[in-house]
Amino acid sequence: MVDKIKLGLAFLLLVAGIAGFYYLRDSAMVIRVISVLAGLALAAAVVSFTAAGKQFYAFSRESSEETRKVVWPSRKETLQTTAVVFAFVLIMAIFLWLVDAGLLLAVKYLMGQEG
């Protein structure tokens, strides 16, 4: 029940930040954006004290650790893969252009517009 109250409070803080953006319409844009960011930061702070917030923080930390374990491709591998993709796209574009031109000629022939 306490977590639901905290989540409700976080929602209200977020809504207050957004409402501040519209309430301060005559102020500088920087102040309006700070209003939204402050509401978002306060809402995130309140959510971090809930069970769901703690689970999300743990999940984020574990995801970050797993990302460090990934073996990323080298520059050479990346460039080779990019070249293969571009070559495939070029070949498919030429193929589809030929099919389109062939179908256009076939339709013109069937309609008696040879030329």
Secondary structure as UniProt FT lines:
FT   HELIX           2..23
FT   TURN            24..26
FT   HELIX           29..47
FT   TURN            48..49
FT   HELIX           51..69
FT   HELIX           75..110
FT   TURN            111..112
//
